[in-house]
Amino acid sequence: MAFKHISVLLEETIEHLNIKPEGIYVDGTLGGGGHSYEIAKRLTTGRLIGIDQDEAAIAAASERLSEFKDRVTVVRSNYCDMKQVLKDLSIESVDGILLDLGVSSYQLDTPERGFSYKEDAPLDMRMDTRGELTAKDIINNYSEMELFRIIRDYGEDNFAKNIAKHIVRRRAEKPIGTTFELTEVIKAAIPMKIRMNSGHPAKRTFQAIRIELNRELEVLRDTLQDMIDLLAPGGRLCIITFHSLEDRIVKASFRQNENPCTCPPDFPVCVCGKLPRGKVISRKPILPSEEELENNSRSKSAKLRVFERLKE
């Protein structure tokens, strides 16, 4: 199956990266290479480093970007190791970093990856297939309390407690091994009239399990500061999120880096000595246009936030 993925907020991201032909840029979530292609196209003597942990993405993006091979370096890694990846390439700072935190259409549409509740497949959901832990392990081995916490916090599902209870009850009879088996359990935990009036009942739980398995929020939280520190003066960090938990983390980090002062509000002057690292370019998140929403339903929850490192 070809690696298909429509790049979300493509024009808006490229515009806000302020690409310089001689600049160095990092795409930390390379995917099919859609954003990267547009960056590479605008470089002359510059360089693009594309990072992804998904083997299929690496293969697809390498092919797509092959015409720019003199200015593009593709690395199979997680963006949380960006600092080390750049150090290995003898790069100290960059002019722009991009993260698109959405699951690619390819991952969702390849049944055997187990990301989708619409296809029956083994419960996998690994973004990096080199990892040993799978969604099946989480579903069958986590305690009821842990499952409840994940589905409540990462899936923001009002029926988290009941879903966790149903999972534990079902797996006591036999292990839950496939996406459809899990979907059946979730359906049984949610009242019919609620199911009739909202989206697919399994959507939130699948999201929650995927986030837990791939440590998505931890990785984001732990790496944001590194990325801001890697920016050269005037460099920009553009992050596209797809749910409120990610967006909240990005918003808080950008705000903290713009105004890190911890002095009480009534102090006449700052004495803590914490200086701003830059400024938030997007006071409100940048959202997809009507046209994009029409052409790509998966863009509907996308939000782009932009931070610029202080010019020295």
Secondary structure by P-SEA (a helix, b strand, c coil): ccccccccaaaaaaaaacccccbbbbccccccaaaaaaaaaacccbbbbbbbccaaaaaaaaaaaccccccbbbbbccccaaaaaaaaaccccccbbbbbccccccccccccccccccccccccccccccccccaaaaaccccaaaaaaaaaacccccaaaaaaaaaaaaaaacccccaaaaaaaaaaaccaaaaacccccaaaaaaaaaaaaaaaaaaaaacaaaaaaaccccbbbbbbbccaaaaaaaaaaaaaaaccccccccccccccccccccccccccbbbbcaaaaaaccccccbbbbbbbcccc
